[in-house]
Amino acid sequence: MIFRQLFDPETSSYSYLLGDERTREALLIDSVAGQLERDVALLRELELRLVYALETHVHADHVTAAGQLRQALGARVAVSDRSGVRNADLLLRDGEWLAFGAHRLEARATPGHTGGCMTFVADGMAFTGDALLIRGCGRTDFQEGDAATLYRSVRTRILSLPEGTALYPAHDYRGRTQTTVAEELRFNPRLGTSKTEAAFIELMSELRLAYPKNMDAAVPANLYAGLGPDAVPSPHGPGSVAEVMEGLGRQDAENWHGAGI
């Protein structure tokens, strides 16, 4: 599988590009609007056609490029059915799968940081968004956040994966790029095996975190796939996984190249 981890230095955000070597179908997880030109250039260089622009949740610190990727490349915007995004093409339910070439990606609901968080699992890797960070986790004090829910999500839906599973978060502020289930079980001071649910809830209730500086602009934009409330509705949907997959099956490479790659 083709895999690239991409970084936005302004927000310390990671985006992840996954592609199939044979069919050249690809998906991009947690894109950043400020990096649109870079990401489109990389897709062209690698001769990949973007099938999905996935979001782990509605981000409060940056504006997603998902809607722009749909406009430029014909990608389907895919988010949790609990995310509140108004103009997505595909609203994912817990346990659903997306295919890109010979590869499959599982969508796992992992609410708690926000009410609509999802973790995406594929080929021994899990993309955890802000639910689980390296030696930490996302905050739980806005966007339907809930500490007890986050604890259960991470412990039962992420840290229950095989211990060798590579974990890739949406952010890291110390230059770290990945971790594993085994590492987080052992070393995560908030959610490792030594931390009880009650202790986690108490810890999260005592945090006094600053208001996210980009939240007032980012959240309203991201509720419309990064395009804002004046955006034109999706030309595709929203549809079910089966409907979208059927539609993709009718698209040929020429049509995708005509969309911009």
N, C-alpha and C positions, 0 to 999 in steps of 0.2 A: 504494500500500500504506500502511496505517496503521502508524506506527512511533513508539514511545516508549522512551526510555532512562530508566531509573529507578535511583535511588541510595539505598543504605543507609549513612548516615554513621557508624554504629558500627563497621562492618567495611570501609568503603570499597568495598563491593561494588556492581556494576551488575547489574540485571536488564533484560531486553529484551522488550517486547511488540510482536508483529507481528500485523496483522490484515488481512483482505480487506474492501474497502469494500462490496462487493455482498452477499456471503453472510454477512458479519459473523463468519465463523470466525476464530479467533485462536489463537496459541500464546504461551507465556511461557517465556523462557529464564533459568535460574538464579535462581529466586525465592528470597526470604529470609523465613523464618518470622515475623520481627518486623515485616515489612511486609505481612502477609497482608490486613489490613483495608484498607490503602491500595490494594492491587492489585485486590481484589474491588470496591471502590468505583469505581475507574477503569474496570474492565470494564463495570460497570453504566452508568456515565455515557456511555460510548462505544457502548453497546448491542452489545457483543461477546460471543460465546459461546466459552468457552475449550475448545478441542479437545485441546490437548496442553500438558503441563507438562514442559519439556525440561531436562535437566541436562548441562552440558558435562563434568562429572566429579563424583566424590564429594568434596565440599568439606570442608576441615579447619578452616575459620575461622568458619563459620556453619552453622546448621541450615536446610535447604531447607523451603519451604512446599509442595513438590510433592504430598505425600500429603494435606495438608489441602485443597489445591485439587481433588484428586480427590473427597474426601469432600463438599466444599461445592458443587462445580460440575460434577462428572462428567467432569473432564478426564482424559485418559490420561497416565500418567507414562511418559516415554520416556527411556531412557538407553542408553549403550553396552553391547553384549553382554559386554564385558570389565570392566564397572564393579564387578561384585560385588553390585549392588543386588538384594535378595532378593524384593521385592514390586512390581517394576515391571510395567506393563501391556505394554510394548513394549521389547524388547531390540534395539537398532539395530546392524546390521552396517555395515562400511565401504562407502560408496557407495550406500546406500539413500536413498530420497527420501520425504519426507512432503509431502502436499498440504494446503493450507488455502485454500479458495476457489480462485481462479484462480492462486494462487502455489504454488511448490514450494520446499522446503528440502532441501539435500543434507547428509547426515551423513558427515563425513570423519574417520576415525580418526587422531588425532594424539597418540599416547602419548608418555610421557617425563616429564612432570610427575607424572602418575600412570599406572598401566598402562591405565586405561580412559578416557582423555581423548578428547573429540570436539570438532571444530570444525564449526559449522553455517553453511552458505553459502546465501544467497538474495538475488536481485535486486541484485547488485553489492555485497553486504555479507557479511562473514564474522564470526562470533561465536566468538572464539578461546579462551574460558575463561581458564585460567592458562597455557596452552601458550605463548602469545605475549602479552606485555604491551606497553604503549607504552614503547619504548626499553628493554625488558627482557624477562624471561621468568619462569616459575614455577620454584621450587626443584625439585631432583631427589633429595632425600635421604630420602624416605619414600614410602609407598604405591606401591611398585613403580616408583619414579622411576628414570630412567636418563639420564644426560647425552647419551650418543651417540644414543640413541633420540630424545630431544627435539630435538636438532640436526637430525636427518634428517627428523623429522616437520614441523618448522617450515619448513625450507628447501624440501622437496619437496611439501608438502601445503597450506601457507599462503602462503608467499612466492613460490610458483610461480603464484599467481592473477594475473589482469591487474593491472598496477601501479596502476590507479585504484581498485581494490577498497577500500572502506572497511572498516577493521578495528575491531572493538569488543571489548575485553577484559572479563574478569570483575571486574577491579579496577583502580583507579588511586589512588595515594596523594598525587598532586600536583595534583589538580583537572582533569586532562586527560580528555577525553571520547572521543576517537577518533583514529585515525591511518590511514595507507594503506599498501599494500604497498610503493609507491615510497619512502615516508618510512622505513620500517623497513629496507629494503634499504640505504638510504644512511646512516641515522643510528643504527640499533640497535647499541650497542657490544658486544653479545654474539652476535648472530645476523645481522648485516648482511653484505654481500658481502665485506667485508675480513676477516671472522673465519673461521678454519679450524675444522674439527671438532676437531682435536687441541687447539687453543687454547681452544675452548669447554669441552671436557672438563676441561682443567687449571683453568680459571677456576672452574667449578662445584665442583670437588673442594676448592678452597681457601676456599670460603665457610664462614663459621662463623655460621650463623643460629640464632636462638633457637627453642626448641620452641614451636609454635603454641599460644597460650594456651587456645583453645577446642577443640583437636583431640580430647581425650579424651571430650568430650561430643558434638561435632559428627559425627565419623566414625561411631560406632555408630548414631546416629540416622539419618544420611544413607544408611547401608546398608539402611535400611527407609523410604526416601523421606521422611525427616524425622520419622517417627512412632516410631522406636525399635523394639527387638526384640520388644516385646509387641504390635506392630501386627497388625491383622487382615489376612490376605493380600488381594491385589488381587481384586476381584470379576470382573475381566475376563480375566485372563491368567496368565502372559505369553503374548502371541501374536506372530505375524509381522506385518510391515507390511501384507501383503495381507489378512490376517484382520482387523486393526484397521480398515483402510480400508473393508472390506466392512461391518463392524459400524457404523461411523460413517455409512455411506450409508443405513442403515436408521433412523437417528435423525432425527426431525423437530424443527423449531424449538420446538414446544410442549413436547416432552420436555426439551429443553435449558433452556428457561425455567423449567420445573418444578424443575430441579436447582439453581436459585438465582439466575439472572440475569434 
